[in-house]
């Protein structure tokens, strides 16, 4: 039945996500994913094709979820700060995304999966920031594409290199208090970065 097919697809995607996050696309196999999902490996080939196609599908799903869940505002520096805080929250709640992007960077040469669509998504976010700059609501010290990257860096570095963060802060797995401290710093830094300096 159709609902059973969708349930099976979901089980495969969830199992593949766990495997890819933990081991990367080169560190797992269709057999391991099938075993974790409790399905026959032929189901995976029938539904998704090979392992590379399955990795691309998993990555596409996680990137799309993040892009629709955290829109970029451009009306004020305070809203940009709030966006940075929301994105920080999203990455804490969905740690799979950062790991999948790291594996993508480490294992895929050339164009990334769905590169044209993802480039368009980032371009839309850059245009939002640029519109805010033209309206005088956001600082224009940096070109809007650079501002976009800087904000993502402020938010994502904590998760990108947790071992370096641990060495600097002396905190391993952060508790609620440490996460709040980091989130507040992210919001404040992004807000200051986007705040125009009035002459």
C-alpha positions as CSV (number, residue, x, y, z in Angstrom):
1,X,0.0,0.0,0.0
2,X,1.1,3.6,-0.6
3,X,1.4,4.4,3.1
4,X,3.6,1.4,3.7
5,X,5.9,2.5,0.8
6,X,6.2,6.0,2.3
7,X,6.9,4.5,5.8
8,X,9.6,2.3,4.3
9,X,11.2,5.2,2.4
10,X,11.2,7.2,5.7
11,X,12.9,4.3,7.6
12,X,15.5,4.1,4.9
13,X,16.2,7.9,4.9
14,X,16.4,7.9,8.7
15,X,18.8,5.0,8.8
16,X,20.9,6.5,6.0
17,X,21.0,9.8,7.8
18,X,22.4,8.1,10.9
19,X,25.0,6.2,8.9
20,X,26.1,9.1,6.8
21,X,26.3,11.4,9.9
22,X,28.4,8.9,11.8
23,X,30.6,7.5,9.0
24,X,30.2,9.6,5.9
25,X,29.2,8.3,2.5
26,X,32.5,6.4,2.0
27,X,32.4,4.8,5.5
28,X,29.1,2.9,5.2
29,X,27.4,0.6,2.7
30,X,24.0,0.0,1.3
31,X,24.0,-3.3,3.2
32,X,24.6,-1.5,6.6
33,X,21.9,1.1,5.8
34,X,19.4,-1.7,4.8
35,X,20.2,-3.6,8.0
36,X,19.7,-0.5,10.2
37,X,16.4,0.2,8.4
38,X,15.2,-3.4,8.6
39,X,14.7,-3.6,4.8
40,X,16.1,-5.5,1.9
41,X,18.9,-3.7,0.2
42,X,17.1,-4.0,-3.2
43,X,14.4,-1.7,-1.8
44,X,17.0,1.0,-1.4
45,X,18.2,0.6,-4.9
46,X,14.6,0.6,-6.2
47,X,13.6,3.7,-4.3
48,X,16.8,5.8,-4.3
49,X,19.4,4.3,-6.6
50,X,22.9,3.8,-5.3
51,X,24.6,5.1,-2.2
52,X,25.7,8.4,-3.8
53,X,22.2,9.2,-4.9
54,X,20.9,8.3,-1.4
55,X,23.5,10.6,0.2
56,X,22.4,13.4,-2.1
57,X,18.8,12.8,-1.2
58,X,19.5,12.9,2.6
59,X,21.6,16.0,2.2
60,X,18.9,17.7,0.0
61,X,16.3,17.0,2.6
62,X,18.3,18.5,5.5
63,X,19.4,21.6,3.6
64,X,15.8,22.2,2.4
65,X,14.5,21.9,5.9
66,X,17.0,24.4,7.3
67,X,16.4,26.9,4.5
68,X,12.6,27.0,4.9
69,X,12.7,26.9,8.7
70,X,15.0,29.9,9.2
71,X,14.2,32.8,6.8
72,X,16.6,35.7,6.5
73,X,15.1,39.1,7.6
74,X,16.5,42.4,6.4
75,X,14.4,45.0,8.2
76,X,16.9,45.7,11.0
77,X,20.1,44.6,12.6
78,X,18.1,43.3,15.6
79,X,16.2,41.0,13.2
80,X,19.5,39.8,11.7
81,X,20.6,39.0,15.3
82,X,17.4,37.2,15.9
83,X,17.9,35.2,12.7
84,X,21.4,34.2,13.9
85,X,19.9,33.0,17.2
86,X,17.2,31.1,15.4
87,X,19.8,29.4,13.1
88,X,22.0,28.6,16.1
89,X,18.9,26.9,17.7
90,X,18.2,25.0,14.5
91,X,21.7,23.7,14.3
92,X,21.7,22.6,17.9
93,X,18.4,20.8,17.4
94,X,19.5,19.3,14.1
95,X,23.2,18.5,14.4
96,X,23.0,16.1,11.5
97,X,23.0,19.1,9.0
98,X,26.4,20.3,10.0
99,X,27.9,16.8,9.9
100,X,26.4,16.1,6.5
101,X,27.8,19.3,5.1
102,X,31.2,18.4,6.6
103,X,31.1,15.0,4.9
104,X,30.1,16.7,1.7
105,X,33.1,19.0,1.8
106,X,35.4,16.1,2.5
107,X,34.2,13.6,0.0
108,X,32.7,15.3,-3.0
109,X,35.0,17.0,-5.6
110,X,33.5,19.4,-8.0
111,X,29.9,20.5,-7.9
112,X,27.9,19.8,-4.7
113,X,24.6,18.0,-4.9
114,X,21.9,20.4,-6.1
115,X,24.5,23.1,-6.4
116,X,22.5,25.3,-8.7
117,X,19.4,25.2,-6.5
118,X,21.4,25.8,-3.3
119,X,23.4,28.6,-4.9
120,X,20.0,30.2,-5.8
121,X,18.9,29.8,-2.2
122,X,22.1,31.5,-0.8
123,X,21.7,34.2,-3.5
124,X,18.2,35.0,-2.3
125,X,19.5,35.3,1.3
126,X,22.3,37.6,0.0
127,X,19.7,39.7,-1.8
128,X,17.7,40.1,1.3
129,X,20.7,41.4,3.2
130,X,21.6,43.7,0.2
131,X,18.1,45.1,0.2
132,X,18.4,45.9,3.9
133,X,21.7,47.6,3.2
134,X,20.3,49.7,0.4
135,X,17.4,50.7,2.7
136,X,19.9,51.9,5.3
137,X,18.7,49.3,7.8
138,X,21.8,47.2,7.8
139,X,25.5,48.1,7.8
140,X,27.2,48.2,4.4
141,X,30.8,47.8,5.7
142,X,30.8,44.5,3.9
143,X,29.3,43.5,0.6
144,X,26.1,41.5,1.2
145,X,27.6,38.2,0.1
146,X,30.5,38.6,2.6
147,X,28.0,39.6,5.3
148,X,26.1,36.5,4.6
149,X,29.2,34.3,5.0
150,X,30.3,36.1,8.1
151,X,26.9,35.6,9.8
152,X,27.0,31.9,9.0
153,X,30.5,31.7,10.4
154,X,29.5,33.3,13.6
155,X,26.7,30.9,14.0
156,X,28.2,27.7,12.7
157,X,31.8,27.6,14.0
158,X,30.7,26.2,17.4
159,X,29.3,23.1,15.6
160,X,31.8,23.0,12.8
161,X,34.9,22.4,15.0
162,X,33.6,21.4,18.4
163,X,37.1,20.2,19.5
164,X,38.5,23.7,18.9
165,X,35.6,25.2,20.7
166,X,36.2,22.9,23.6
167,X,39.9,23.8,23.8
168,X,39.1,27.5,23.8
169,X,36.2,27.5,26.2
170,X,37.1,24.6,28.4
171,X,33.6,23.2,27.9
172,X,33.0,19.8,26.4
173,X,29.4,18.9,25.8
174,X,27.7,22.2,26.7
175,X,24.8,22.3,29.2
176,X,21.9,24.7,29.0
177,X,23.8,27.5,30.6
178,X,26.7,27.3,28.2
179,X,24.4,27.0,25.2
180,X,22.6,30.1,26.4
181,X,25.9,31.9,26.7
182,X,26.9,30.9,23.2
183,X,23.5,31.8,21.7
184,X,23.6,35.2,23.3
185,X,27.1,35.9,22.0
186,X,26.0,34.8,18.5
187,X,23.0,37.2,18.6
188,X,25.0,40.1,19.9
189,X,27.8,39.6,17.4
190,X,25.5,39.3,14.4
191,X,23.5,42.3,15.6
192,X,26.7,44.4,15.9
193,X,28.0,43.3,12.6
194,X,24.7,44.3,10.9
195,X,24.2,47.6,12.8
196,X,25.0,50.7,10.7
197,X,27.4,53.2,12.2
198,X,25.7,56.5,12.3
199,X,27.8,59.5,11.6
